Amino acid sequence: MHDTREWQALSDHRQALDGVHLWDLFDGDPQRGERLVAETDGLLLDYSKNRLTDETVALLATLADRAELRGRIEALLDGEPVNTTENRPAWHTALRQPDPPTEVRQEFDRMAGFAAKARDGRWEAVVNIGIGGSDLGPAMATAALDAYFDANLEVRFLSNVDGAHFREAIRGLDPARTLFIVASKTFATLETLANAFVARDWIALHVDADQVSSHFAAVTANPDRAQDFGIDSGATFAMWDWVGGRYSLGSAVGLSLMIAIGPDAFADMLAGMHHMDEHYRTAPWAENLPALLGLVGLWNRNFWNWPTYAVLPYSQELALFPAYIQQLDMESSGKSVRADGTPAPIATGPVVWGQPGTNGQHAFHQLLHQGTDIVPVEFIGFCRPTHPLVAHHDLLMANLFAQGEALALGASDTGDPHRSFPGNRPSTVILGDQLTPRSLGQLVALYEHKVFTQATVWGINPFDQWGVELGKIVAGDIGAELTGSAEPDPGRDSSTQSLINRYRNHRRGVTR
């Protein structure tokens, strides 16, 4: 796309905006903040505080057409094999259709029955064991929907292979009333299995041998391995090859979430996702929230050359949302090779980071306002809280709106350069009515499709993650060397070999 007329037109337009300040754009156009917005089903996207104009939006829409984005959206939503390197669909959107495929509907019925039994008072705690997409999605959503919890049930998440995380995950729990859900597509993920085995040993120390299996459920595409582990087939739920891990929240990977909030609220979340899917399919580009969010992000990444952006939810309940988007975006878009196997000639995935406001204001906003690097920001907030402390929420949202204004317009104190703020720093606001299962589903699908929009223009495949797989292979080889079950690889670099040797010596209690 970088060598097309549409790309060149955007490049020329970007040069024309040199020296134009956001203050000038707002001052010269009193309706800008009301016009450069898009809304669907109560979710508002305000992108007016980015360095762009109506012409920019029109040129970005033309670029989307040149990239055949509309056809790519249809292929994605219709289950065509858009994951080209693995020759399969990325059909996570099928999970949230009102009339999903039969296998999906049947699995959801099984999940709902299992969740209802898990909520009947037998269990005091549910611990989800997984990593990556089998952890970040349900962990994020469970924290986000805390207001919808069964108050008598605690849901925790165990992902890190660090034994300290296991200690934290089981602290204060009664083994006799704890259910573990082991979520792993292959049922071979090293970290997940290590935690699953130690969880099984912990349960076996406290309950009769014939009761151990009843404390476990599995979510996997390999039910035979789950059965070999000792999990009953009636407590094993399917994953499908056509659902990628970071897109799997709406599948059985969300079983822990369904137990926490109940099947009806889980269905509301899926309905919110589906609404955004259809909005993405049908809305014109100038009104299309996912397309706009993606195209504005691409404008900032490729034409202003800003290599990072921050996701800042002004919602403590969305504390894990930046980490969730970090995986979604960086695992999908962190590619230097296009789908056709050729090198990517332009910058692709940006670095994503963030934490909830207002905490971040006392941590990194100094850099956002006065640092030498410009970091575009995506603020997320809600008009109504899920708690009764309305005055607190007013203060929270006042800070969100103030940060956006201050970043855009800045401030100047001519008597003290240290108190001068240049402004002209871009931000986008995503504003919903209230954080509910439905609005959370909208947010998740919004960002999924943002990533797909950018991947389409960049020509990359956002559905594989070979870099993740490489690390797993190397870690497996080194693990055997650390324990002494394999001889050191003489081909290792001297740094890695020295570190392995030092670790082995300390592990044996020998200190040099």
N, C-alpha and C positions, 0 to 999 in steps of 0.2 A: 504493500500500500504506500510505502514511502516514496515511490517513484511515479505516483499517479497525479493527475491534474488536481484532484480533490485535496490530496495531501499538500501539494505545493500552494494551493490557494489558502489553506489554513496557515502555512508557514509565512506567506506574505502578509496575511492578516495579522498574525502574531507580531510581526515586525512593526506594523502600523500602530500597535497598541503600546509600543515602548514609550515610556514617559507619561502614560495615562494612569492617573491615580483613581482608586475606587471612590475617593471623595468627589472627584470630578464627575464620575459616572452617575453617582447618586444625586449630586447637586444639579446636574444637567437634565435629569430624568426623574421627576418626582414620583412617577408611577412604577419605577424600576422594581421596587421591592414587592409590589403586588402583581407584576407581570411575569417576572422570571421565577415562577413557581409552577409546580404541578401537584395534583392531588388525586388520590383514589381511595375510596372507602375509609375516609377519615384520616388518612396518612398524608401529610404535607411534605413536599420537598422544596425548600427554598435555596436556590443556587445563585441568588442575586449578588452575593458577596464574593463571587469569584471574578477574576479579571477577564471578563468576557462581555460581549454585547449580543443583541439580537442577531447580528450578522454572524457572530461566532456560532450560535446555536444552529442557524441555517446551514452553515458550512459543515458543521459536525454531522448534521442530519444527512447531508449529501455524501459525506464520507461513509456513514452507516449504510446508505444505499449502495455505494460502490463496493463495499465489503459483503453485500448480499446478506445483511443481518436478518432481514425478515425471513428469508428462506432458511437460514440457519436456525432461527427460533422455531420454525415449524418442524424442522428435522429433529431438534432437541425434544420438543414436546410430544412429537409423534413416535418417539422411540426408535429413530433410525440410528445406525452405528456411528455416532459422532465421535466416539472415543476411537480414533483411527489407529493408534499404535497397538491397541489391544482388540481391535475389530469387534466392538460391542457397543450397545447403546449406553448412554448415561441417563437412564430413564427414571431418576428419582421423582420426577413430577408425576409419574403414574401412581405413586404412593398416596397422593393427596387428591386424586380425582374423586368426584362424588360417586361414580360407578367404576371403581378400579378393576384391574384384571382379577379374574377369579382367584388365583393363587394369593393375591394380596388381600382380598376381602376375607378369604378363609383364615389367613394368618392373623389378621386384625381381630377376627372373632375369637380366635384362640387366645390372643393376648388379652383381650378384654375379660374373658373368663378367668384367666390366670390372675390378672390384676385385681379383679373383684375378690377372689379368694385371699389374695395377699393383703387386702385391706380389711379383712374381716376380724382382725384383732389378734391373730396368731403371732404375727411378726411385730416386733418393736422397731426393727431397723432393717433396711435393705442397703447392701453395699454392691455397687456396680464395679466390676473389675474389667478394665479395658484401657486402651491407650489410643491417642490420636483421635480419629473420627468416632471410635467406640467409647470415647470418654468426653471429649470437649463439647460435643453437641448436647448430650443429655445433661452433663454437669452444668453447662451454661443455662439451659432451659429450666432445669430444676431450681437453680438459684433465682432465675428471673421470675418464676411463677410461684414463689414462696407463699404469696397471699392465697393461693388456691390449694395449699397442702391439707392433707389429713393431719390434724394436729397431734394425733397419737402415733405417728409413724415418722421415723427419721430416715433420710436417704443420704448416703455418703458415696464418695467416688474414690477409687483406688486405681492409680495409673502408674506412678513412678516405681521402677524396680528397686529404688532405694528402700531398704528395710525400714527406715524412719517413717516412710509414708504408710506402710502397713501398720506400724505401731500406732500412728495417728488415726488411721481409719477404724481400728477396732477399739480404741480407747473408750472405756466405759460401757461397752456393749455386752449384752448377755448372749453368750454363744447359743444357748437353747432357743433364743428368739430372734436370731439373725439369719437373714436370707442373703446369699451371694448370687449375683448374676454375672456370669463370665461371658463377655462379649468379644468375640474374635472371629473374623470372617473365615480364616483358615484353621482356627483353633490350634495354631502353631506359633503365634507371636510370642517371642521369648519372654518379654517383660510380663505379659498377661499370664502366661502359663506359670511363671515363677511365683507370681502373686496368688494364682489359683491354687497351686499345690500347698503353699504355706497356709492359705485360708482353710483348705481341707484338713490339714494337720491340726489346726487350731480347733476346728469344730470337733474332730475325732477325739480330742482330749477331754471333751466335756459332754458328749452325748453318746448314746449306745451306737454301736457300729452299724446296726441296720437302719439308723435314722440319719446317718451322715448325708446320703444322697438327697434327702428331702430338703436339705438346706441350700441346694444349688439349682440354678436354672442356667440355660445357655442360649446365646444368640450367635449363630454361626452358619456358614455355608457348608460346613463339614460335620454333619451330625454324628457320623461314625466315631470321629475323634472325641466328641463330647461324651458319647456313650462309653468309650474306652476309659475316659476320665472318671466315669461313675455317675453321669447325669442322665436321668430318665428321659426317654423320648417325649413323654408328655410335657416335660418342662424345657424342651429344646425348641427354639424358634428360628425361623429361616431368615437368612440373608441371601441376596441374589447378586450374581456377578454384575448385573446391570445397574447396581446402586453402589457408587463409590463411597468410601468411608466418611469423607468430610461432607457428603451430601445425604447421610443416612439417618439423620435425626427423626425423620418421619417414618422410618421402618421399625422393625423389632428392636433395633438399637435403642430406641426410645422407650423400651419396656419399663425401665426404672422410673422414667418420667411419668408414664401412664399410671404406674402404681402410686406415685406421689400425688398426682392431681386428679386421677380418675379418668376412665375412658371417654366420658362426655367432653371434658375440657381438652383432652388430647385430640378429639375429633374437631373441636373448635380451632385448635392450632393448625390442623391440616387444612381446614376450610380457609383460613387466612392465607396459607401458602398457595392454595389453588386459585384464590382470587388474584393474587399477584401474578401467578403463571398466565392467567387469561388476560390480565391487563397488559402484560409484557407482549403477549401474542397480538393483541388487537389495537392498542392505543397508538395514535400517531406519535412520531418521535418527540415532538415538542410538548407532548402531554404524558410521555411514557417514563415513569419514575426510574425503573431499572436502567433503561437505555440512557436517560439523561445523566444519572449518577455515574454510569460507566464512561460516557463520552466526555463529561466534564473532568473526570479523573484522568482520562487519556490526554485531554487538552493540557492539564497541569503536568502530567508526566512527560509527554513527548514534545510539547511546544514551549513550555516554560522550563522544562528540564529539572523539575523538582523530584528527587528520587524517593521521597518518603511521604506518607500522610498519617495523620493521627485520627483514631476513632475514639471519641470522648463522649460516652453516655452520661448524661446528668440524671443518673438513676443508679442507686446502690444495687438494686436488684439485677442490673445488667453489668455487674462488676466483671464477669467472665466473658462478656461479649467481645471486647477487643481481642482477647486471646483466640476466641472462636473465629473471628474474621481474619486474624493473622494467619491461621492455618488455611482457611478457605481461600484466601487471596494468594498467599505466598507459596503454598503447595500447588495451587492451580496455575499461577502465572509466573512462577520462578523458572522460566524456560529460556534458554539461549538458542534453541533449535526450533524451527517452525514445523508444522505438522507434516510438511512434505520432505523433511529431513535436511533442509538447507539452513545455514546459520541465520539467526534473526538479525536483520540489518539495522534495527532500531531498538531502543530500550524497551523492555517489557515490564515484568512485575515490579512494583514499588515495594519498599519496606513498610510494613504496617505495624503500628504500635499504639498504645494508649492505656488509659485507666479512667475510672469514673471521676466526674467532677463532683464536688469542688476540690477533692484531694489533689488532683493534678495541678490545680492553680498554685499550690504551695510546693510543687515539685519541679515542673518543667515549663510552666507558662512563661517564666522569665525569658527562656530561649525563644518561645513562640513569638513574643512581643518585641524583643530587642536583639535576638541572636543574628549572627551573620547568615545563617541558612533560613530559607523560607520553608515552612511545613504547612501544607494545606490541612485543614481540619474538617472533620465531619462530626458535628454535634448531634446528639440524639436526646430528645426530651419528650415529656408528656404533660398535657394540660391539667390532668387530674391525677392525684396520687392514689396508691392502693392502701394507704394508711390514713388515720384520722388527724395527723399533724399537718394541717393545711398551711399554717404559718411557716413551718419548715420548708414545705414545698414551694411556697412563694419565694422564699429566700434562695432556694436552689435554682429555680427557673430565672430569677432576676440575674443570677450569676451567669447562667448560660447565655442569655440575651446580651448581657454586658460584655462578655468575652468576644462574642461575634462582632459587636459594634466596635470595640476597642481594637481588635485585630484589623478590621477594615479601615477605620478612619484615623486611628492613632491619636496622638496628642502632642503638643509642643509647648515647652517651657523655655523660651529663648534665653532665660537667665541661667539655665543649667542643662548642658547637653546630656547629662546622665538621666534627666527626667523627660527627655524627648523620645517620643515613640513614633516611628515612621509610618505605621499603618500599612495599608495596601497589601495586607496579608490575607489570603483567601480562606473562606470557610463556607461550609454548607450546613444547613440545619434540616434535620428530619424530625418533624414534630407530629406526635400522635395524640389522640384523646386521652388514652389510659393504657397502661401496660396490662394486657389481657392475653390469654392463649391465642386469640385470633390476631391481635396486633403483633405479637411475637412471631407468629407464623409469617405475617406479611414482611416483617423485618428480615427474617432469615431468607426468604425467597427473593426479596429485593437485592440483597447482597450476592446471592447465588447468581442472579441474572446480571448484576453489574459486572461480575467477573467474566461471565460468558460474553457479554458485549465487548469487553476489551480484548479478550482472547480471539474473538472473531476478527476484529480489525488487525490485530497483530499477526494473525495466521498461525497461532500456536494451539496445541491440544491441552485444554485445561483439566483433563480427566485422568491423566496418568501421573506418576510420581516416582520415576526411576531413581532419582537422587535419594529418596527415602530407602528404597530397596538396597542400594549399594551399601549404605551405612549398616543395615541389618546383617549383610553378608560378612563384612569386615569384622563387625563386633562378634559374630559367632566364632570366627577363626581365632580372634584374640582371646576370647573367653576360655577356649580350650587351653591356650598357652598359659594363661594366668593360673589355672588350677593344676597345671602339670599333666593334664591328660593328653597333651600334644606337645611335640618338640617345637622350640622356637623356629619361626620361619627365617631362614638366613637372608631372604630377599628383602626384609623390612628395612626401612630407613633407620639411620642410627639414632635419631631422636625417639621414635616409637619403641625401638628395641631397648634403649636405655631406660625408658619409663616402665616398660614391662618388667625388666630385670629388677628395678628398684621396688616395684610393687610386689613381685614374687618374694624378694628378700624380706620385706616388711611383713608380708602375709605369713611367712614362716617364723616370724618373731626375730629375725636377724636384722639388726640395724647397723649400718656402716657410719 
